[in-house]
Structure formats: structure tokens, C-alpha cells
Amino acid sequence: MKRLFKVADRYAKESSWQDYALLKICLFSAGIMAGAALPARCKKPVVYSAMGAFVATYVPLMLKFLPYLEEGRKDA
């Protein structure tokens, strides 16, 4: 767990404000998906929109973060 925090700290130091904006949108979308308490007739469009925003932000974030994990694995 300490290694993961160390890698995450290094990633955070080298991230830009755009990365943090993507992260916020990603987490916001995950929250909408988890807490969508809407009538059944309105739920599907909201959940699908949130899933789309989540995937659209999660994939670029993870693609940028994975090399840091690989470096951490080599350092261990």
C-alpha cells in the first residue's frame, strides 16, 4: 500500500490542472451512477450519460497513470 501511495504522490506532482479536471469529472460521474435516485423512466438516460462521461475520463487517466505503475513495479 505504501508503494501505491508513493506512486500516486509522484503522479499527482507531475499532473496538470487538466488531469485534475478529468479526475473530478470522472469521480462526479461515478457518484451520479452510484446515487441516481430517479424515477425509472428517467434513470436510463442519466445513468448512460454518466457512464459515458466516466469512461471518457477514466480511460485517459488510467492510460497516463499506468506507466507510473510499471515504473513502480520495476523499482520494487
mmCIF file of the N, C-alpha and C atoms, coordinates in Angstrom:
data_MODEL
# 
_entry.id   MODEL 
# 
loop_
_atom_site.group_PDB 
_atom_site.id 
_atom_site.type_symbol 
_atom_site.label_atom_id 
_atom_site.label_alt_id 
_atom_site.label_comp_id 
_atom_site.label_asym_id 
_atom_site.label_entity_id 
_atom_site.label_seq_id 
_atom_site.pdbx_PDB_ins_code 
_atom_site.Cartn_x 
_atom_site.Cartn_y 
_atom_site.Cartn_z 
_atom_site.occupancy 
_atom_site.B_iso_or_equiv 
_atom_site.pdbx_formal_charge 
_atom_site.auth_seq_id 
_atom_site.auth_comp_id 
_atom_site.auth_asym_id 
_atom_site.auth_atom_id 
_atom_site.pdbx_PDB_model_num 
ATOM 1   N N  . MET A 1 1  ? 0.822   -1.186 0.000   1.00 0.00 ? 1  MET A N  1 
ATOM 2   C CA . MET A 1 1  ? 0.000   0.000  0.000   1.00 0.00 ? 1  MET A CA 1 
ATOM 3   C C  . MET A 1 1  ? 0.871   1.257  0.000   1.00 0.00 ? 1  MET A C  1 
ATOM 4   N N  . LYS A 1 2  ? 1.982   1.195  0.736   1.00 0.00 ? 2  LYS A N  1 
ATOM 5   C CA . LYS A 1 2  ? 2.880   2.347  0.764   1.00 0.00 ? 2  LYS A CA 1 
ATOM 6   C C  . LYS A 1 2  ? 3.422   2.654  -0.624  1.00 0.00 ? 2  LYS A C  1 
ATOM 7   N N  . ARG A 1 3  ? 3.728   1.604  -1.397  1.00 0.00 ? 3  ARG A N  1 
ATOM 8   C CA . ARG A 1 3  ? 4.244   1.797  -2.751  1.00 0.00 ? 3  ARG A CA 1 
ATOM 9   C C  . ARG A 1 3  ? 3.204   2.479  -3.635  1.00 0.00 ? 3  ARG A C  1 
ATOM 10  N N  . LEU A 1 4  ? 1.937   2.073  -3.481  1.00 0.00 ? 4  LEU A N  1 
ATOM 11  C CA . LEU A 1 4  ? 0.868   2.683  -4.259  1.00 0.00 ? 4  LEU A CA 1 
ATOM 12  C C  . LEU A 1 4  ? 0.735   4.168  -3.920  1.00 0.00 ? 4  LEU A C  1 
ATOM 13  N N  . PHE A 1 5  ? 0.817   4.521  -2.637  1.00 0.00 ? 5  PHE A N  1 
ATOM 14  C CA . PHE A 1 5  ? 0.746   5.925  -2.241  1.00 0.00 ? 5  PHE A CA 1 
ATOM 15  C C  . PHE A 1 5  ? 1.938   6.710  -2.773  1.00 0.00 ? 5  PHE A C  1 
ATOM 16  N N  . LYS A 1 6  ? 3.104   6.092  -2.771  1.00 0.00 ? 6  LYS A N  1 
ATOM 17  C CA . LYS A 1 6  ? 4.306   6.752  -3.284  1.00 0.00 ? 6  LYS A CA 1 
ATOM 18  C C  . LYS A 1 6  ? 4.161   7.033  -4.781  1.00 0.00 ? 6  LYS A C  1 
ATOM 19  N N  . VAL A 1 7  ? 3.686   6.052  -5.519  1.00 0.00 ? 7  VAL A N  1 
ATOM 20  C CA . VAL A 1 7  ? 3.470   6.213  -6.957  1.00 0.00 ? 7  VAL A CA 1 
ATOM 21  C C  . VAL A 1 7  ? 2.393   7.265  -7.212  1.00 0.00 ? 7  VAL A C  1 
ATOM 22  N N  . ALA A 1 8  ? 1.321   7.233  -6.443  1.00 0.00 ? 8  ALA A N  1 
ATOM 23  C CA . ALA A 1 8  ? 0.238   8.206  -6.608  1.00 0.00 ? 8  ALA A CA 1 
ATOM 24  C C  . ALA A 1 8  ? 0.716   9.621  -6.304  1.00 0.00 ? 8  ALA A C  1 
ATOM 25  N N  . ASP A 1 9  ? 1.556   9.780  -5.295  1.00 0.00 ? 9  ASP A N  1 
ATOM 26  C CA . ASP A 1 9  ? 2.106   11.104 -4.976  1.00 0.00 ? 9  ASP A CA 1 
ATOM 27  C C  . ASP A 1 9  ? 2.949   11.636 -6.128  1.00 0.00 ? 9  ASP A C  1 
ATOM 28  N N  . ARG A 1 10 ? 3.774   10.780 -6.693  1.00 0.00 ? 10 ARG A N  1 
ATOM 29  C CA . ARG A 1 10 ? 4.612   11.203 -7.817  1.00 0.00 ? 10 ARG A CA 1 
ATOM 30  C C  . ARG A 1 10 ? 3.744   11.559 -9.029  1.00 0.00 ? 10 ARG A C  1 
ATOM 31  N N  . TYR A 1 11 ? 2.729   10.758 -9.271  1.00 0.00 ? 11 TYR A N  1 
ATOM 32  C CA . TYR A 1 11 ? 1.807   11.047 -10.369 1.00 0.00 ? 11 TYR A CA 1 
ATOM 33  C C  . TYR A 1 11 ? 1.112   12.391 -10.151 1.00 0.00 ? 11 TYR A C  1 
ATOM 34  N N  . ALA A 1 12 ? 0.677   12.646 -8.923  1.00 0.00 ? 12 ALA A N  1 
ATOM 35  C CA . ALA A 1 12 ? -0.022  13.894 -8.612  1.00 0.00 ? 12 ALA A CA 1 
ATOM 36  C C  . ALA A 1 12 ? 0.893   15.101 -8.805  1.00 0.00 ? 12 ALA A C  1 
ATOM 37  N N  . LYS A 1 13 ? 2.148   14.969 -8.419  1.00 0.00 ? 13 LYS A N  1 
ATOM 38  C CA . LYS A 1 13 ? 3.090   16.080 -8.578  1.00 0.00 ? 13 LYS A CA 1 
ATOM 39  C C  . LYS A 1 13 ? 3.323   16.425 -10.041 1.00 0.00 ? 13 LYS A C  1 
ATOM 40  N N  . GLU A 1 14 ? 3.271   15.429 -10.904 1.00 0.00 ? 14 GLU A N  1 
ATOM 41  C CA . GLU A 1 14 ? 3.550   15.643 -12.316 1.00 0.00 ? 14 GLU A CA 1 
ATOM 42  C C  . GLU A 1 14 ? 2.288   15.867 -13.145 1.00 0.00 ? 14 GLU A C  1 
ATOM 43  N N  . SER A 1 15 ? 1.128   15.914 -12.501 1.00 0.00 ? 15 SER A N  1 
ATOM 44  C CA . SER A 1 15 ? -0.131  16.105 -13.217 1.00 0.00 ? 15 SER A CA 1 
ATOM 45  C C  . SER A 1 15 ? -0.418  17.586 -13.410 1.00 0.00 ? 15 SER A C  1 
ATOM 46  N N  . SER A 1 16 ? -1.194  17.868 -14.439 1.00 0.00 ? 16 SER A N  1 
ATOM 47  C CA . SER A 1 16 ? -1.591  19.246 -14.718 1.00 0.00 ? 16 SER A CA 1 
ATOM 48  C C  . SER A 1 16 ? -3.015  19.482 -14.211 1.00 0.00 ? 16 SER A C  1 
ATOM 49  N N  . TRP A 1 17 ? -3.447  20.714 -14.329 1.00 0.00 ? 17 TRP A N  1 
ATOM 50  C CA . TRP A 1 17 ? -4.809  21.026 -13.905 1.00 0.00 ? 17 TRP A CA 1 
ATOM 51  C C  . TRP A 1 17 ? -5.823  20.298 -14.774 1.00 0.00 ? 17 TRP A C  1 
ATOM 52  N N  . GLN A 1 18 ? -5.483  20.021 -16.044 1.00 0.00 ? 18 GLN A N  1 
ATOM 53  C CA . GLN A 1 18 ? -6.403  19.291 -16.906 1.00 0.00 ? 18 GLN A CA 1 
ATOM 54  C C  . GLN A 1 18 ? -6.618  17.872 -16.394 1.00 0.00 ? 18 GLN A C  1 
ATOM 55  N N  . ASP A 1 19 ? -5.554  17.270 -15.872 1.00 0.00 ? 19 ASP A N  1 
ATOM 56  C CA . ASP A 1 19 ? -5.687  15.932 -15.306 1.00 0.00 ? 19 ASP A CA 1 
ATOM 57  C C  . ASP A 1 19 ? -6.619  15.946 -14.094 1.00 0.00 ? 19 ASP A C  1 
ATOM 58  N N  . TYR A 1 20 ? -6.486  16.965 -13.267 1.00 0.00 ? 20 TYR A N  1 
ATOM 59  C CA . TYR A 1 20 ? -7.364  17.070 -12.098 1.00 0.00 ? 20 TYR A CA 1 
ATOM 60  C C  . TYR A 1 20 ? -8.805  17.349 -12.508 1.00 0.00 ? 20 TYR A C  1 
ATOM 61  N N  . ALA A 1 21 ? -8.993  18.123 -13.571 1.00 0.00 ? 21 ALA A N  1 
ATOM 62  C CA . ALA A 1 21 ? -10.347 18.367 -14.067 1.00 0.00 ? 21 ALA A CA 1 
ATOM 63  C C  . ALA A 1 21 ? -10.972 17.063 -14.551 1.00 0.00 ? 21 ALA A C  1 
ATOM 64  N N  . LEU A 1 22 ? -10.199 16.256 -15.298 1.00 0.00 ? 22 LEU A N  1 
ATOM 65  C CA . LEU A 1 22 ? -10.704 14.958 -15.737 1.00 0.00 ? 22 LEU A CA 1 
ATOM 66  C C  . LEU A 1 22 ? -11.039 14.063 -14.553 1.00 0.00 ? 22 LEU A C  1 
ATOM 67  N N  . LEU A 1 23 ? -10.176 14.089 -13.547 1.00 0.00 ? 23 LEU A N  1 
ATOM 68  C CA . LEU A 1 23 ? -10.414 13.278 -12.360 1.00 0.00 ? 23 LEU A CA 1 
ATOM 69  C C  . LEU A 1 23 ? -11.710 13.688 -11.660 1.00 0.00 ? 23 LEU A C  1 
ATOM 70  N N  . LYS A 1 24 ? -11.951 14.982 -11.562 1.00 0.00 ? 24 LYS A N  1 
ATOM 71  C CA . LYS A 1 24 ? -13.182 15.459 -10.922 1.00 0.00 ? 24 LYS A CA 1 
ATOM 72  C C  . LYS A 1 24 ? -14.415 15.038 -11.711 1.00 0.00 ? 24 LYS A C  1 
ATOM 73  N N  . ILE A 1 25 ? -14.349 15.163 -13.025 1.00 0.00 ? 25 ILE A N  1 
ATOM 74  C CA . ILE A 1 25 ? -15.482 14.742 -13.852 1.00 0.00 ? 25 ILE A CA 1 
ATOM 75  C C  . ILE A 1 25 ? -15.702 13.241 -13.710 1.00 0.00 ? 25 ILE A C  1 
ATOM 76  N N  . CYS A 1 26 ? -14.605 12.494 -13.686 1.00 0.00 ? 26 CYS A N  1 
ATOM 77  C CA . CYS A 1 26 ? -14.681 11.040 -13.539 1.00 0.00 ? 26 CYS A CA 1 
ATOM 78  C C  . CYS A 1 26 ? -15.361 10.670 -12.215 1.00 0.00 ? 26 CYS A C  1 
ATOM 79  N N  . LEU A 1 27 ? -14.915 11.261 -11.127 1.00 0.00 ? 27 LEU A N  1 
ATOM 80  C CA . LEU A 1 27 ? -15.490 10.946 -9.819  1.00 0.00 ? 27 LEU A CA 1 
ATOM 81  C C  . LEU A 1 27 ? -16.933 11.431 -9.699  1.00 0.00 ? 27 LEU A C  1 
ATOM 82  N N  . PHE A 1 28 ? -17.214 12.579 -10.265 1.00 0.00 ? 28 PHE A N  1 
ATOM 83  C CA . PHE A 1 28 ? -18.583 13.090 -10.259 1.00 0.00 ? 28 PHE A CA 1 
ATOM 84  C C  . PHE A 1 28 ? -19.510 12.132 -10.995 1.00 0.00 ? 28 PHE A C  1 
ATOM 85  N N  . SER A 1 29 ? -19.058 11.650 -12.139 1.00 0.00 ? 29 SER A N  1 
ATOM 86  C CA . SER A 1 29 ? -19.864 10.715 -12.921 1.00 0.00 ? 29 SER A CA 1 
ATOM 87  C C  . SER A 1 29 ? -20.075 9.405  -12.170 1.00 0.00 ? 29 SER A C  1 
ATOM 88  N N  . ALA A 1 30 ? -19.027 8.933  -11.493 1.00 0.00 ? 30 ALA A N  1 
ATOM 89  C CA . ALA A 1 30 ? -19.169 7.713  -10.694 1.00 0.00 ? 30 ALA A CA 1 
ATOM 90  C C  . ALA A 1 30 ? -20.186 7.930  -9.574  1.00 0.00 ? 30 ALA A C  1 
ATOM 91  N N  . GLY A 1 31 ? -20.188 9.101  -8.986  1.00 0.00 ? 31 GLY A N  1 
ATOM 92  C CA . GLY A 1 31 ? -21.156 9.426  -7.939  1.00 0.00 ? 31 GLY A CA 1 
ATOM 93  C C  . GLY A 1 31 ? -22.579 9.462  -8.458  1.00 0.00 ? 31 GLY A C  1 
ATOM 94  N N  . ILE A 1 32 ? -22.745 10.014 -9.627  1.00 0.00 ? 32 ILE A N  1 
ATOM 95  C CA . ILE A 1 32 ? -24.087 10.035 -10.230 1.00 0.00 ? 32 ILE A CA 1 
ATOM 96  C C  . ILE A 1 32 ? -24.573 8.615  -10.477 1.00 0.00 ? 32 ILE A C  1 
ATOM 97  N N  . MET A 1 33 ? -23.686 7.770  -11.010 1.00 0.00 ? 33 MET A N  1 
ATOM 98  C CA . MET A 1 33 ? -24.082 6.382  -11.271 1.00 0.00 ? 33 MET A CA 1 
ATOM 99  C C  . MET A 1 33 ? -24.458 5.673  -9.976  1.00 0.00 ? 33 MET A C  1 
ATOM 100 N N  . ALA A 1 34 ? -23.703 5.912  -8.910  1.00 0.00 ? 34 ALA A N  1 
ATOM 101 C CA . ALA A 1 34 ? -23.958 5.227  -7.642  1.00 0.00 ? 34 ALA A CA 1 
ATOM 102 C C  . ALA A 1 34 ? -25.208 5.750  -6.950  1.00 0.00 ? 34 ALA A C  1 
ATOM 103 N N  . GLY A 1 35 ? -25.498 7.018  -7.122  1.00 0.00 ? 35 GLY A N  1 
ATOM 104 C CA . GLY A 1 35 ? -26.590 7.593  -6.348  1.00 0.00 ? 35 GLY A CA 1 
ATOM 105 C C  . GLY A 1 35 ? -27.770 8.087  -7.147  1.00 0.00 ? 35 GLY A C  1 
ATOM 106 N N  . ALA A 1 36 ? -27.928 7.608  -8.341  1.00 0.00 ? 36 ALA A N  1 
ATOM 107 C CA . ALA A 1 36 ? -29.044 8.076  -9.168  1.00 0.00 ? 36 ALA A CA 1 
ATOM 108 C C  . ALA A 1 36 ? -30.358 7.544  -8.602  1.00 0.00 ? 36 ALA A C  1 
ATOM 109 N N  . ALA A 1 37 ? -31.026 8.384  -7.862  1.00 0.00 ? 37 ALA A N  1 
ATOM 110 C CA . ALA A 1 37 ? -32.314 8.002  -7.267  1.00 0.00 ? 37 ALA A CA 1 
ATOM 111 C C  . ALA A 1 37 ? -33.424 8.725  -8.025  1.00 0.00 ? 37 ALA A C  1 
ATOM 112 N N  . LEU A 1 38 ? -33.606 8.327  -9.261  1.00 0.00 ? 38 LEU A N  1 
ATOM 113 C CA . LEU A 1 38 ? -34.598 8.950  -10.127 1.00 0.00 ? 38 LEU A CA 1 
ATOM 114 C C  . LEU A 1 38 ? -35.700 7.954  -10.447 1.00 0.00 ? 38 LEU A C  1 
ATOM 115 N N  . PRO A 1 39 ? -36.855 8.460  -10.884 1.00 0.00 ? 39 PRO A N  1 
ATOM 116 C CA . PRO A 1 39 ? -37.897 7.541  -11.335 1.00 0.00 ? 39 PRO A CA 1 
ATOM 117 C C  . PRO A 1 39 ? -37.366 6.662  -12.466 1.00 0.00 ? 39 PRO A C  1 
ATOM 118 N N  . ALA A 1 40 ? -37.895 5.482  -12.583 1.00 0.00 ? 40 ALA A N  1 
ATOM 119 C CA . ALA A 1 40 ? -37.414 4.504  -13.559 1.00 0.00 ? 40 ALA A CA 1 
ATOM 120 C C  . ALA A 1 40 ? -37.415 5.058  -14.977 1.00 0.00 ? 40 ALA A C  1 
ATOM 121 N N  . ARG A 1 41 ? -38.389 5.865  -15.337 1.00 0.00 ? 41 ARG A N  1 
ATOM 122 C CA . ARG A 1 41 ? -38.465 6.377  -16.710 1.00 0.00 ? 41 ARG A CA 1 
ATOM 123 C C  . ARG A 1 41 ? -37.350 7.370  -17.022 1.00 0.00 ? 41 ARG A C  1 
ATOM 124 N N  . CYS A 1 42 ? -36.755 7.997  -16.007 1.00 0.00 ? 42 CYS A N  1 
ATOM 125 C CA . CYS A 1 42 ? -35.689 8.984  -16.216 1.00 0.00 ? 42 CYS A CA 1 
ATOM 126 C C  . CYS A 1 42 ? -34.298 8.431  -15.917 1.00 0.00 ? 42 CYS A C  1 
ATOM 127 N N  . LYS A 1 43 ? -34.239 7.277  -15.302 1.00 0.00 ? 43 LYS A N  1 
ATOM 128 C CA . LYS A 1 43 ? -32.961 6.763  -14.809 1.00 0.00 ? 43 LYS A CA 1 
ATOM 129 C C  . LYS A 1 43 ? -32.000 6.371  -15.927 1.00 0.00 ? 43 LYS A C  1 
ATOM 130 N N  . LYS A 1 44 ? -32.491 5.693  -16.955 1.00 0.00 ? 44 LYS A N  1 
ATOM 131 C CA . LYS A 1 44 ? -31.588 5.185  -18.001 1.00 0.00 ? 44 LYS A CA 1 
ATOM 132 C C  . LYS A 1 44 ? -30.784 6.283  -18.694 1.00 0.00 ? 44 LYS A C  1 
ATOM 133 N N  . PRO A 1 45 ? -31.395 7.370  -19.162 1.00 0.00 ? 45 PRO A N  1 
ATOM 134 C CA . PRO A 1 45 ? -30.594 8.397  -19.844 1.00 0.00 ? 45 PRO A CA 1 
ATOM 135 C C  . PRO A 1 45 ? -29.530 9.026  -18.931 1.00 0.00 ? 45 PRO A C  1 
ATOM 136 N N  . VAL A 1 46 ? -29.867 9.222  -17.667 1.00 0.00 ? 46 VAL A N  1 
ATOM 137 C CA . VAL A 1 46 ? -28.916 9.811  -16.731 1.00 0.00 ? 46 VAL A CA 1 
ATOM 138 C C  . VAL A 1 46 ? -27.753 8.858  -16.472 1.00 0.00 ? 46 VAL A C  1 
ATOM 139 N N  . VAL A 1 47 ? -28.059 7.605  -16.248 1.00 0.00 ? 47 VAL A N  1 
ATOM 140 C CA . VAL A 1 47 ? -27.016 6.614  -15.972 1.00 0.00 ? 47 VAL A CA 1 
ATOM 141 C C  . VAL A 1 47 ? -26.130 6.414  -17.200 1.00 0.00 ? 47 VAL A C  1 
ATOM 142 N N  . TYR A 1 48 ? -26.708 6.339  -18.389 1.00 0.00 ? 48 TYR A N  1 
ATOM 143 C CA . TYR A 1 48 ? -25.901 6.158  -19.595 1.00 0.00 ? 48 TYR A CA 1 
ATOM 144 C C  . TYR A 1 48 ? -25.013 7.375  -19.848 1.00 0.00 ? 48 TYR A C  1 
ATOM 145 N N  . SER A 1 49 ? -25.531 8.565  -19.604 1.00 0.00 ? 49 SER A N  1 
ATOM 146 C CA . SER A 1 49 ? -24.709 9.770  -19.751 1.00 0.00 ? 49 SER A CA 1 
ATOM 147 C C  . SER A 1 49 ? -23.555 9.771  -18.764 1.00 0.00 ? 49 SER A C  1 
ATOM 148 N N  . ALA A 1 50 ? -23.851 9.393  -17.527 1.00 0.00 ? 50 ALA A N  1 
ATOM 149 C CA . ALA A 1 50 ? -22.803 9.338  -16.506 1.00 0.00 ? 50 ALA A CA 1 
ATOM 150 C C  . ALA A 1 50 ? -21.768 8.268  -16.846 1.00 0.00 ? 50 ALA A C  1 
ATOM 151 N N  . MET A 1 51 ? -22.222 7.124  -17.339 1.00 0.00 ? 51 MET A N  1 
ATOM 152 C CA . MET A 1 51 ? -21.278 6.069  -17.725 1.00 0.00 ? 51 MET A CA 1 
ATOM 153 C C  . MET A 1 51 ? -20.389 6.536  -18.871 1.00 0.00 ? 51 MET A C  1 
ATOM 154 N N  . GLY A 1 52 ? -20.966 7.244  -19.813 1.00 0.00 ? 52 GLY A N  1 
ATOM 155 C CA . GLY A 1 52 ? -20.174 7.765  -20.932 1.00 0.00 ? 52 GLY A CA 1 
ATOM 156 C C  . GLY A 1 52 ? -19.118 8.749  -20.457 1.00 0.00 ? 52 GLY A C  1 
ATOM 157 N N  . ALA A 1 53 ? -19.510 9.664  -19.567 1.00 0.00 ? 53 ALA A N  1 
ATOM 158 C CA . ALA A 1 53 ? -18.546 10.632 -19.028 1.00 0.00 ? 53 ALA A CA 1 
ATOM 159 C C  . ALA A 1 53 ? -17.485 9.928  -18.190 1.00 0.00 ? 53 ALA A C  1 
ATOM 160 N N  . PHE A 1 54 ? -17.884 8.923  -17.433 1.00 0.00 ? 54 PHE A N  1 
ATOM 161 C CA . PHE A 1 54 ? -16.935 8.173  -16.609 1.00 0.00 ? 54 PHE A CA 1 
ATOM 162 C C  . PHE A 1 54 ? -15.893 7.479  -17.481 1.00 0.00 ? 54 PHE A C  1 
ATOM 163 N N  . VAL A 1 55 ? -16.350 6.768  -18.497 1.00 0.00 ? 55 VAL A N  1 
ATOM 164 C CA . VAL A 1 55 ? -15.421 6.048  -19.372 1.00 0.00 ? 55 VAL A CA 1 
ATOM 165 C C  . VAL A 1 55 ? -14.533 7.030  -20.134 1.00 0.00 ? 55 VAL A C  1 
ATOM 166 N N  . ALA A 1 56 ? -15.128 8.133  -20.601 1.00 0.00 ? 56 ALA A N  1 
ATOM 167 C CA . ALA A 1 56 ? -14.364 9.115  -21.370 1.00 0.00 ? 56 ALA A CA 1 
ATOM 168 C C  . ALA A 1 56 ? -13.281 9.791  -20.534 1.00 0.00 ? 56 ALA A C  1 
ATOM 169 N N  . THR A 1 57 ? -13.434 9.824  -19.225 1.00 0.00 ? 57 THR A N  1 
ATOM 170 C CA . THR A 1 57 ? -12.412 10.422 -18.366 1.00 0.00 ? 57 THR A CA 1 
ATOM 171 C C  . THR A 1 57 ? -11.519 9.369  -17.729 1.00 0.00 ? 57 THR A C  1 
ATOM 172 N N  . TYR A 1 58 ? -12.068 8.212  -17.418 1.00 0.00 ? 58 TYR A N  1 
ATOM 173 C CA . TYR A 1 58 ? -11.294 7.160  -16.740 1.00 0.00 ? 58 TYR A CA 1 
ATOM 174 C C  . TYR A 1 58 ? -10.204 6.590  -17.643 1.00 0.00 ? 58 TYR A C  1 
ATOM 175 N N  . VAL A 1 59 ? -10.543 6.345  -18.900 1.00 0.00 ? 59 VAL A N  1 
ATOM 176 C CA . VAL A 1 59 ? -9.578  5.744  -19.815 1.00 0.00 ? 59 VAL A CA 1 
ATOM 177 C C  . VAL A 1 59 ? -8.339  6.629  -19.995 1.00 0.00 ? 59 VAL A C  1 
ATOM 178 N N  . PRO A 1 60 ? -8.483  7.936  -20.305 1.00 0.00 ? 60 PRO A N  1 
ATOM 179 C CA . PRO A 1 60 ? -7.275  8.760  -20.431 1.00 0.00 ? 60 PRO A CA 1 
ATOM 180 C C  . PRO A 1 60 ? -6.477  8.864  -19.132 1.00 0.00 ? 60 PRO A C  1 
ATOM 181 N N  . LEU A 1 61 ? -7.182  8.931  -18.012 1.00 0.00 ? 61 LEU A N  1 
ATOM 182 C CA . LEU A 1 61 ? -6.475  8.994  -16.728 1.00 0.00 ? 61 LEU A CA 1 
ATOM 183 C C  . LEU A 1 61 ? -5.660  7.734  -16.481 1.00 0.00 ? 61 LEU A C  1 
ATOM 184 N N  . MET A 1 62 ? -6.243  6.587  -16.719 1.00 0.00 ? 62 MET A N  1 
ATOM 185 C CA . MET A 1 62 ? -5.530  5.333  -16.483 1.00 0.00 ? 62 MET A CA 1 
ATOM 186 C C  . MET A 1 62 ? -4.403  5.128  -17.491 1.00 0.00 ? 62 MET A C  1 
ATOM 187 N N  . LEU A 1 63 ? -4.608  5.538  -18.736 1.00 0.00 ? 63 LEU A N  1 
ATOM 188 C CA . LEU A 1 63 ? -3.540  5.415  -19.723 1.00 0.00 ? 63 LEU A CA 1 
ATOM 189 C C  . LEU A 1 63 ? -2.332  6.255  -19.327 1.00 0.00 ? 63 LEU A C  1 
ATOM 190 N N  . LYS A 1 64 ? -2.585  7.390  -18.712 1.00 0.00 ? 64 LYS A N  1 
ATOM 191 C CA . LYS A 1 64 ? -1.472  8.234  -18.258 1.00 0.00 ? 64 LYS A CA 1 
ATOM 192 C C  . LYS A 1 64 ? -0.854  7.683  -16.971 1.00 0.00 ? 64 LYS A C  1 
ATOM 193 N N  . PHE A 1 65 ? -1.649  7.046  -16.124 1.00 0.00 ? 65 PHE A N  1 
ATOM 194 C CA . PHE A 1 65 ? -1.180  6.571  -14.826 1.00 0.00 ? 65 PHE A CA 1 
ATOM 195 C C  . PHE A 1 65 ? -0.464  5.220  -14.917 1.00 0.00 ? 65 PHE A C  1 
ATOM 196 N N  . LEU A 1 66 ? -0.837  4.365  -15.840 1.00 0.00 ? 66 LEU A N  1 
ATOM 197 C CA . LEU A 1 66 ? -0.259  3.013  -15.927 1.00 0.00 ? 66 LEU A CA 1 
ATOM 198 C C  . LEU A 1 66 ? 1.261   2.991  -16.071 1.00 0.00 ? 66 LEU A C  1 
ATOM 199 N N  . PRO A 1 67 ? 1.870   3.882  -16.848 1.00 0.00 ? 67 PRO A N  1 
ATOM 200 C CA . PRO A 1 67 ? 3.337   3.870  -16.892 1.00 0.00 ? 67 PRO A CA 1 
ATOM 201 C C  . PRO A 1 67 ? 3.982   4.119  -15.526 1.00 0.00 ? 67 PRO A C  1 
ATOM 202 N N  . TYR A 1 68 ? 3.341   4.907  -14.684 1.00 0.00 ? 68 TYR A N  1 
ATOM 203 C CA . TYR A 1 68 ? 3.860   5.134  -13.338 1.00 0.00 ? 68 TYR A CA 1 
ATOM 204 C C  . TYR A 1 68 ? 3.821   3.841  -12.524 1.00 0.00 ? 68 TYR A C  1 
ATOM 205 N N  . LEU A 1 69 ? 2.769   3.065  -12.705 1.00 0.00 ? 69 LEU A N  1 
ATOM 206 C CA . LEU A 1 69 ? 2.685   1.788  -12.004 1.00 0.00 ? 69 LEU A CA 1 
ATOM 207 C C  . LEU A 1 69 ? 3.761   0.827  -12.495 1.00 0.00 ? 69 LEU A C  1 
ATOM 208 N N  . GLU A 1 70 ? 3.999   0.819  -13.797 1.00 0.00 ? 70 GLU A N  1 
ATOM 209 C CA . GLU A 1 70 ? 5.035   -0.050 -14.351 1.00 0.00 ? 70 GLU A CA 1 
ATOM 210 C C  . GLU A 1 70 ? 6.410   0.334  -13.814 1.00 0.00 ? 70 GLU A C  1 
ATOM 211 N N  . GLU A 1 71 ? 6.690   1.639  -13.736 1.00 0.00 ? 71 GLU A N  1 
ATOM 212 C CA . GLU A 1 71 ? 7.962   2.098  -13.171 1.00 0.00 ? 71 GLU A CA 1 
ATOM 213 C C  . GLU A 1 71 ? 8.079   1.677  -11.720 1.00 0.00 ? 71 GLU A C  1 
ATOM 214 N N  . GLY A 1 72 ? 6.979   1.783  -10.978 1.00 0.00 ? 72 GLY A N  1 
ATOM 215 C CA . GLY A 1 72 ? 6.969   1.382  -9.574  1.00 0.00 ? 72 GLY A CA 1 
ATOM 216 C C  . GLY A 1 72 ? 7.229   -0.096 -9.404  1.00 0.00 ? 72 GLY A C  1 
ATOM 217 N N  . ARG A 1 73 ? 6.741   -0.891 -10.328 1.00 0.00 ? 73 ARG A N  1 
ATOM 218 C CA . ARG A 1 73 ? 6.949   -2.338 -10.287 1.00 0.00 ? 73 ARG A CA 1 
ATOM 219 C C  . ARG A 1 73 ? 8.432   -2.666 -10.524 1.00 0.00 ? 73 ARG A C  1 
ATOM 220 N N  . LYS A 1 74 ? 9.056   -1.924 -11.432 1.00 0.00 ? 74 LYS A N  1 
ATOM 221 C CA . LYS A 1 74 ? 10.476  -2.143 -11.712 1.00 0.00 ? 74 LYS A CA 1 
ATOM 222 C C  . LYS A 1 74 ? 11.354  -1.713 -10.548 1.00 0.00 ? 74 LYS A C  1 
ATOM 223 N N  . ASP A 1 75 ? 10.919  -0.656 -9.815  1.00 0.00 ? 75 ASP A N  1 
ATOM 224 C CA . ASP A 1 75 ? 11.692  -0.138 -8.688  1.00 0.00 ? 75 ASP A CA 1 
ATOM 225 C C  . ASP A 1 75 ? 11.618  -1.053 -7.480  1.00 0.00 ? 75 ASP A C  1 
ATOM 226 N N  . ALA A 1 76 ? 10.561  -1.857 -7.384  1.00 0.00 ? 76 ALA A N  1 
ATOM 227 C CA . ALA A 1 76 ? 10.334  -2.687 -6.181  1.00 0.00 ? 76 ALA A CA 1 
ATOM 228 C C  . ALA A 1 76 ? 11.257  -3.851 -6.086  1.00 0.00 ? 76 ALA A C  1 
# 
